[in-house]
Amino acid sequence: MTETFTVPEEAAGMRIDAALAQLLGISRSAAALLCSEGNVRQDGAVVGKSEKFRAGASVQVTIPERPDPLAVVVEPVDGLNILLDDDDFVVVDKPVGVAAHPSPGWVGPTVVGGLAAAGFRISTSGAQERVGIVHRLDVGTSGAMVVAKTEHAYTVLKQAFRDRTVEKIYHAVVQGLPDPLQGTIDAPIGRHPGYDWRFAVIEDGRPSVTHYEVLEAFGKASLLEIHLETGRTHQIRVHFSALRHPCAGDLTYGADPKLAAELGLTRQWLHAHKLGFTHPSTGERVDVTSPYPQDLEYALKALRG
């Protein structure tokens, strides 16, 4: 689609990205993207986002068709194994490199897309791109994740996560040896003030509580069992980074790249090992365990080695 117009007096002298946002009713970042792609011309010449509009100039804006970033792409996902298939829910073993659901900027595979490709019908509750999703794991974190199949299960499980009655047990290899060997990290987490894609312990962050216990110590690193009381984004990674014991391989949060290379890690050593919750229909206890994937098992053997 192409939009053609003459620059009105009120837009003359304005930055092009700001003026386009107003004139076309789009976000400033979307306007800047159009400029960076060479899709905006003023009197026939391609212009950049920081240039200015001239009064009376002829402007041509080409708006390309883009796929909906929140549309679920139905495609098979390698390694998306089923740990438990129930009438009310399915517990998957999410592999690394797979997102829980579509989101802006993510073009890789998703759990919801993989389940759809495998013929699973899941709950339609929730936002369009995350139907059936009652909790999430980071793209770079593997392990057990439950997805609701029915509307009833969605409501009950979603509330269980809100009420913190779901047992979430992670295993992590962190650098060094935490002191004490068993303890609780109670530190608020929020957006990092300097990096949009990172989180940090900050004074006005959301309450975040992590319980841990050292299972094995290797000198340069330790294997921990972690119980999450809250479920903030990147919570384990942020808390242990704040203690100067980042997850091995987690370069985003300060891990040693030399140790990562030594252990063959291309992501953080962090795995959602167990999930425990009350069955949404029968009230019985459900416990599911996810084994370590190959890359994490290799790194652990190297440490034991």
DRENDO-1510 file (C-alpha; in Angstrom, 1 decimal, always signed):
<recs>
REC; n; res; u; v; w
REC; 1; MET; +0.0; +0.0; +0.0 .
REC; 2; THR; +1.2; +3.5; -0.8 .
REC; 3; GLU; +0.2; +6.7; +0.9 .
REC; 4; THR; +0.8; +10.0; -1.0 .
REC; 5; PHE; +0.2; +13.5; +0.5 .
REC; 6; THR; +1.5; +17.0; +0.5 .
REC; 7; VAL; +3.2; +18.2; +3.7 .
REC; 8; PRO; +0.8; +20.4; +5.6 .
REC; 9; GLU; +2.0; +23.7; +7.2 .
REC; 10; GLU; +1.8; +22.2; +10.7 .
REC; 11; ALA; +4.2; +19.4; +9.8 .
REC; 12; ALA; +6.8; +21.6; +8.2 .
REC; 13; GLY; +10.1; +21.5; +10.0 .
REC; 14; MET; +9.1; +18.4; +12.1 .
REC; 15; ARG; +11.3; +15.3; +12.2 .
REC; 16; ILE; +9.9; +12.9; +9.7 .
REC; 17; ASP; +9.4; +10.0; +12.1 .
REC; 18; ALA; +7.4; +12.2; +14.5 .
REC; 19; ALA; +5.4; +13.8; +11.7 .
REC; 20; LEU; +4.6; +10.5; +10.1 .
REC; 21; ALA; +3.4; +9.1; +13.4 .
REC; 22; GLN; +0.9; +11.9; +13.7 .
REC; 23; LEU; -0.2; +12.1; +10.0 .
REC; 24; LEU; -0.6; +8.3; +9.5 .
REC; 25; GLY; -1.7; +7.4; +13.0 .
REC; 26; ILE; +1.1; +4.9; +13.6 .
REC; 27; SER; +3.7; +4.6; +16.3 .
REC; 28; ARG; +6.9; +6.6; +16.1 .
REC; 29; SER; +9.0; +3.4; +16.0 .
REC; 30; ALA; +6.9; +2.1; +13.1 .
REC; 31; ALA; +7.5; +5.4; +11.3 .
REC; 32; ALA; +11.2; +5.1; +11.9 .
REC; 33; LEU; +11.2; +1.6; +10.6 .
REC; 34; LEU; +9.6; +2.7; +7.4 .
REC; 35; CYS; +12.3; +5.4; +7.0 .
REC; 36; SER; +15.1; +2.9; +7.7 .
REC; 37; GLU; +13.7; +0.6; +5.0 .
REC; 38; GLY; +13.8; +3.3; +2.4 .
REC; 39; ASN; +10.0; +3.4; +2.2 .
REC; 40; VAL; +9.6; +7.2; +2.7 .
REC; 41; ARG; +10.3; +9.7; -0.1 .
REC; 42; GLN; +10.1; +13.5; -0.1 .
REC; 43; ASP; +9.9; +15.0; -3.6 .
REC; 44; GLY; +11.2; +11.7; -4.9 .
REC; 45; ALA; +14.2; +11.4; -2.7 .
REC; 46; VAL; +14.5; +8.7; +0.1 .
REC; 47; VAL; +14.7; +10.4; +3.5 .
REC; 48; GLY; +15.8; +9.3; +6.9 .
REC; 49; LYS; +13.8; +9.5; +10.1 .
REC; 50; SER; +15.7; +12.5; +11.6 .
REC; 51; GLU; +15.4; +14.6; +8.5 .
REC; 52; LYS; +12.7; +17.4; +8.4 .
REC; 53; PHE; +9.6; +17.8; +6.3 .
REC; 54; ARG; +9.4; +20.8; +4.0 .
REC; 55; ALA; +6.1; +22.7; +3.6 .
REC; 56; GLY; +4.3; +21.8; +0.4 .
REC; 57; ALA; +6.7; +18.9; -0.4 .
REC; 58; SER; +5.2; +15.8; -2.0 .
REC; 59; VAL; +5.6; +12.7; +0.2 .
REC; 60; GLN; +5.2; +9.1; -0.9 .
REC; 61; VAL; +5.1; +6.4; +1.9 .
REC; 62; THR; +5.2; +2.7; +0.9 .
REC; 63; ILE; +3.7; +0.5; +3.6 .
REC; 64; PRO; +4.7; -3.1; +3.1 .
REC; 65; GLU; +2.5; -6.0; +4.2 .
REC; 66; ARG; +3.9; -7.6; +7.3 .
REC; 67; PRO; +2.9; -10.8; +9.0 .
REC; 68; ASP; +1.0; -10.4; +12.2 .
REC; 69; PRO; +3.7; -10.8; +14.9 .
REC; 70; LEU; +1.1; -12.3; +17.3 .
REC; 71; ALA; -0.3; -14.8; +14.9 .
REC; 72; VAL; +0.3; -18.4; +15.9 .
REC; 73; VAL; +2.4; -20.2; +13.3 .
REC; 74; VAL; +1.4; -23.9; +13.3 .
REC; 75; GLU; +4.6; -25.9; +12.7 .
REC; 76; PRO; +6.2; -29.0; +14.2 .
REC; 77; VAL; +8.8; -28.3; +16.9 .
REC; 78; ASP; +11.7; -30.6; +17.3 .
REC; 79; GLY; +12.2; -31.8; +20.8 .
REC; 80; LEU; +8.8; -30.7; +22.1 .
REC; 81; ASN; +8.1; -33.9; +24.0 .
REC; 82; ILE; +5.0; -34.7; +25.9 .
REC; 83; LEU; +5.6; -35.5; +29.6 .
REC; 84; LEU; +1.9; -35.9; +30.6 .
REC; 85; ASP; -1.2; -35.8; +28.4 .
REC; 86; ASP; -4.4; -35.4; +30.4 .
REC; 87; ASP; -8.0; -34.5; +29.4 .
REC; 88; ASP; -7.6; -31.1; +31.1 .
REC; 89; PHE; -4.0; -30.2; +30.4 .
REC; 90; VAL; -0.8; -31.2; +28.7 .
REC; 91; VAL; +2.7; -31.0; +30.3 .
REC; 92; VAL; +5.4; -30.5; +27.7 .
REC; 93; ASP; +9.1; -30.7; +27.9 .
REC; 94; LYS; +10.0; -27.4; +26.3 .
REC; 95; PRO; +13.3; -27.4; +24.5 .
REC; 96; VAL; +15.7; -24.5; +24.5 .
REC; 97; GLY; +15.2; -22.0; +21.6 .
REC; 98; VAL; +11.4; -22.3; +21.8 .
REC; 99; ALA; +9.1; -19.5; +23.0 .
REC; 100; ALA; +5.9; -20.2; +25.0 .
REC; 101; HIS; +3.8; -18.2; +22.5 .
REC; 102; PRO; +4.2; -15.6; +19.7 .
REC; 103; SER; +5.4; -12.1; +20.7 .
REC; 104; PRO; +6.6; -9.0; +18.7 .
REC; 105; GLY; +10.2; -9.5; +17.5 .
REC; 106; TRP; +10.1; -13.3; +17.9 .
REC; 107; VAL; +10.2; -15.3; +14.7 .
REC; 108; GLY; +11.1; -18.7; +16.0 .
REC; 109; PRO; +9.0; -21.8; +17.0 .
REC; 110; THR; +6.5; -21.7; +19.9 .
REC; 111; VAL; +4.9; -24.2; +22.2 .
REC; 112; VAL; +1.4; -23.2; +21.1 .
REC; 113; GLY; +2.3; -23.6; +17.5 .
REC; 114; GLY; +4.0; -26.9; +18.1 .
REC; 115; LEU; +1.1; -28.3; +20.0 .
REC; 116; ALA; -1.3; -27.2; +17.3 .
REC; 117; ALA; +0.9; -29.0; +14.7 .
REC; 118; ALA; +0.8; -32.1; +16.8 .
REC; 119; GLY; -3.0; -32.1; +16.8 .
REC; 120; PHE; -3.6; -30.9; +20.4 .
REC; 121; ARG; -6.7; -28.7; +21.0 .
REC; 122; ILE; -6.0; -26.3; +23.8 .
REC; 123; SER; -8.0; -23.8; +25.8 .
REC; 124; THR; -9.1; -20.7; +23.9 .
REC; 125; SER; -8.9; -18.6; +27.1 .
REC; 126; GLY; -6.3; -15.9; +27.3 .
REC; 127; ALA; -5.0; -13.4; +24.7 .
REC; 128; GLN; -5.1; -14.6; +21.1 .
REC; 129; GLU; -1.4; -15.4; +20.9 .
REC; 130; ARG; -1.2; -17.2; +24.2 .
REC; 131; VAL; -4.4; -19.2; +24.4 .
REC; 132; GLY; -4.1; -22.0; +27.0 .
REC; 133; ILE; -0.8; -20.6; +28.4 .
REC; 134; VAL; -1.0; -20.4; +32.2 .
REC; 135; HIS; +2.8; -19.8; +32.8 .
REC; 136; ARG; +5.9; -19.3; +30.7 .
REC; 137; LEU; +9.5; -20.4; +30.4 .
REC; 138; ASP; +12.2; -18.1; +28.9 .
REC; 139; VAL; +13.2; -19.0; +25.3 .
REC; 140; GLY; +16.7; -20.0; +26.7 .
REC; 141; THR; +15.3; -22.1; +29.5 .
REC; 142; SER; +14.2; -25.7; +29.0 .
REC; 143; GLY; +11.9; -28.0; +31.0 .
REC; 144; ALA; +8.4; -28.8; +32.2 .
REC; 145; MET; +5.6; -26.5; +31.2 .
REC; 146; VAL; +1.9; -27.0; +31.6 .
REC; 147; VAL; -0.7; -25.9; +29.0 .
REC; 148; ALA; -4.4; -25.9; +29.7 .
REC; 149; LYS; -6.7; -27.8; +27.3 .
REC; 150; THR; -10.1; -26.8; +28.7 .
REC; 151; GLU; -11.5; -23.5; +29.8 .
REC; 152; HIS; -12.1; -24.9; +33.3 .
REC; 153; ALA; -8.4; -26.0; +33.5 .
REC; 154; TYR; -7.2; -22.7; +32.3 .
REC; 155; THR; -9.1; -20.8; +35.0 .
REC; 156; VAL; -8.1; -23.1; +37.8 .
REC; 157; LEU; -4.4; -23.4; +36.8 .
REC; 158; LYS; -4.1; -19.7; +36.1 .
REC; 159; GLN; -5.4; -19.0; +39.6 .
REC; 160; ALA; -3.1; -21.6; +41.1 .
REC; 161; PHE; -0.1; -19.8; +39.7 .
REC; 162; ARG; -1.4; -16.5; +41.0 .
REC; 163; ASP; -1.9; -18.0; +44.4 .
REC; 164; ARG; +1.6; -19.5; +44.3 .
REC; 165; THR; +0.3; -23.0; +45.1 .
REC; 166; VAL; +2.1; -24.5; +42.2 .
REC; 167; GLU; +5.4; -26.1; +43.1 .
REC; 168; LYS; +8.1; -24.9; +40.6 .
REC; 169; ILE; +11.4; -26.6; +41.1 .
REC; 170; TYR; +14.4; -25.6; +38.9 .
REC; 171; HIS; +17.9; -26.9; +38.7 .
REC; 172; ALA; +20.7; -24.5; +37.9 .
REC; 173; VAL; +24.4; -24.6; +37.7 .
REC; 174; VAL; +25.8; -21.3; +39.0 .
REC; 175; GLN; +29.4; -20.0; +39.1 .
REC; 176; GLY; +31.2; -20.5; +42.4 .
REC; 177; LEU; +29.7; -21.6; +45.6 .
REC; 178; PRO; +26.8; -19.7; +47.2 .
REC; 179; ASP; +27.2; -18.9; +50.9 .
REC; 180; PRO; +25.2; -20.1; +52.8 .
REC; 181; LEU; +24.7; -23.4; +51.0 .
REC; 182; GLN; +20.9; -23.2; +51.6 .
REC; 183; GLY; +19.0; -20.0; +51.8 .
REC; 184; THR; +16.4; -17.5; +50.5 .
REC; 185; ILE; +16.9; -14.5; +48.2 .
REC; 186; ASP; +14.3; -11.9; +48.8 .
REC; 187; ALA; +15.0; -9.0; +46.5 .
REC; 188; PRO; +12.7; -6.9; +44.3 .
REC; 189; ILE; +13.1; -7.2; +40.5 .
REC; 190; GLY; +12.3; -4.7; +37.8 .
REC; 191; ARG; +13.4; -3.5; +34.4 .
REC; 192; HIS; +17.1; -2.7; +34.2 .
REC; 193; PRO; +17.5; +1.1; +34.2 .
REC; 194; GLY; +20.1; +0.9; +31.4 .
REC; 195; TYR; +19.0; -2.1; +29.2 .
REC; 196; ASP; +15.4; -2.6; +28.0 .
REC; 197; TRP; +16.0; -6.4; +27.5 .
REC; 198; ARG; +17.4; -7.0; +30.9 .
REC; 199; PHE; +16.1; -7.1; +34.5 .
REC; 200; ALA; +17.8; -6.2; +37.7 .
REC; 201; VAL; +17.3; -6.1; +41.5 .
REC; 202; ILE; +16.0; -2.5; +42.0 .
REC; 203; GLU; +14.5; -0.8; +45.0 .
REC; 204; ASP; +11.1; -0.2; +43.5 .
REC; 205; GLY; +10.8; -3.5; +41.7 .
REC; 206; ARG; +8.2; -6.2; +42.2 .
REC; 207; PRO; +8.6; -8.5; +45.2 .
REC; 208; SER; +10.6; -11.6; +44.2 .
REC; 209; VAL; +11.5; -14.6; +46.4 .
REC; 210; THR; +13.8; -17.5; +45.5 .
REC; 211; HIS; +14.7; -20.4; +47.7 .
REC; 212; TYR; +17.8; -22.5; +46.9 .
REC; 213; GLU; +19.9; -25.4; +48.1 .
REC; 214; VAL; +23.3; -26.6; +46.9 .
REC; 215; LEU; +23.1; -30.2; +45.6 .
REC; 216; GLU; +26.7; -30.5; +44.4 .
REC; 217; ALA; +29.8; -28.3; +44.6 .
REC; 218; PHE; +32.5; -28.5; +41.9 .
REC; 219; GLY; +34.7; -25.6; +43.0 .
REC; 220; LYS; +34.3; -23.4; +39.9 .
REC; 221; ALA; +30.5; -24.0; +39.9 .
REC; 222; SER; +27.7; -25.5; +41.9 .
REC; 223; LEU; +24.5; -27.4; +41.1 .
REC; 224; LEU; +21.5; -26.0; +42.9 .
REC; 225; GLU; +17.9; -26.9; +43.4 .
REC; 226; ILE; +15.7; -23.8; +43.4 .
REC; 227; HIS; +12.1; -23.3; +44.5 .
REC; 228; LEU; +10.4; -20.3; +43.1 .
REC; 229; GLU; +7.9; -18.6; +45.4 .
REC; 230; THR; +7.2; -15.8; +42.9 .
REC; 231; GLY; +7.6; -16.0; +39.1 .
REC; 232; ARG; +9.2; -12.8; +37.8 .
REC; 233; THR; +10.8; -12.7; +34.3 .
REC; 234; HIS; +14.4; -13.9; +34.5 .
REC; 235; GLN; +14.0; -14.2; +38.3 .
REC; 236; ILE; +16.6; -17.0; +38.9 .
REC; 237; ARG; +19.1; -15.4; +36.5 .
REC; 238; VAL; +18.8; -12.0; +38.1 .
REC; 239; HIS; +18.9; -13.1; +41.7 .
REC; 240; PHE; +22.0; -15.2; +41.3 .
REC; 241; SER; +23.7; -12.6; +39.1 .
REC; 242; ALA; +23.1; -10.1; +41.9 .
REC; 243; LEU; +24.8; -12.5; +44.3 .
REC; 244; ARG; +27.8; -12.7; +41.9 .
REC; 245; HIS; +26.9; -16.3; +41.2 .
REC; 246; PRO; +25.4; -16.1; +37.7 .
REC; 247; CYS; +24.1; -19.2; +35.9 .
REC; 248; ALA; +26.9; -20.8; +34.0 .
REC; 249; GLY; +26.7; -19.8; +30.3 .
REC; 250; ASP; +24.4; -16.8; +31.0 .
REC; 251; LEU; +26.5; -14.1; +29.3 .
REC; 252; THR; +23.6; -11.6; +29.5 .
REC; 253; TYR; +23.8; -11.6; +33.3 .
REC; 254; GLY; +27.6; -11.7; +33.7 .
REC; 255; ALA; +28.7; -15.3; +33.3 .
REC; 256; ASP; +32.3; -16.1; +32.4 .
REC; 257; PRO; +32.5; -16.8; +28.7 .
REC; 258; LYS; +35.6; -19.0; +29.2 .
REC; 259; LEU; +33.7; -21.3; +31.6 .
REC; 260; ALA; +30.8; -21.4; +29.2 .
REC; 261; ALA; +33.1; -22.5; +26.4 .
REC; 262; GLU; +34.8; -25.1; +28.6 .
REC; 263; LEU; +31.4; -26.6; +29.4 .
REC; 264; GLY; +30.1; -26.4; +25.9 .
REC; 265; LEU; +27.3; -24.1; +26.9 .
REC; 266; THR; +25.6; -21.8; +24.4 .
REC; 267; ARG; +22.9; -20.7; +26.9 .
REC; 268; GLN; +22.3; -20.5; +30.7 .
REC; 269; TRP; +22.5; -23.8; +32.6 .
REC; 270; LEU; +18.9; -23.5; +33.9 .
REC; 271; HIS; +16.2; -26.2; +33.7 .
REC; 272; ALA; +12.6; -26.4; +34.9 .
REC; 273; HIS; +13.0; -29.8; +36.5 .
REC; 274; LYS; +9.7; -30.4; +38.3 .
REC; 275; LEU; +6.2; -29.1; +38.4 .
REC; 276; GLY; +3.7; -30.0; +41.1 .
REC; 277; PHE; +0.1; -28.9; +41.2 .
REC; 278; THR; -3.5; -29.9; +42.1 .
REC; 279; HIS; -5.4; -31.5; +39.2 .
REC; 280; PRO; -8.0; -28.9; +38.1 .
REC; 281; SER; -10.8; -31.5; +38.0 .
REC; 282; THR; -10.0; -34.4; +40.4 .
REC; 283; GLY; -8.2; -32.4; +43.1 .
REC; 284; GLU; -5.4; -35.1; +43.1 .
REC; 285; ARG; -1.8; -34.1; +43.3 .
REC; 286; VAL; +0.1; -34.0; +39.9 .
REC; 287; ASP; +3.9; -34.2; +39.8 .
REC; 288; VAL; +5.9; -34.2; +36.6 .
REC; 289; THR; +9.7; -34.3; +36.2 .
REC; 290; SER; +11.7; -33.3; +33.1 .
REC; 291; PRO; +15.1; -34.9; +32.6 .
REC; 292; TYR; +18.1; -32.8; +31.8 .
REC; 293; PRO; +18.5; -32.2; +28.0 .
REC; 294; GLN; +21.7; -33.3; +26.3 .
REC; 295; ASP; +23.6; -29.9; +26.4 .
REC; 296; LEU; +23.0; -29.5; +30.2 .
REC; 297; GLU; +23.9; -33.1; +30.9 .
REC; 298; TYR; +27.1; -32.7; +28.9 .
REC; 299; ALA; +28.1; -29.6; +30.9 .
REC; 300; LEU; +27.4; -31.4; +34.2 .
REC; 301; LYS; +29.5; -34.4; +33.3 .
REC; 302; ALA; +32.3; -32.1; +32.4 .
REC; 303; LEU; +32.1; -30.5; +35.8 .
REC; 304; ARG; +32.1; -33.9; +37.5 .
REC; 305; GLY; +34.8; -35.1; +35.2 .
</recs>
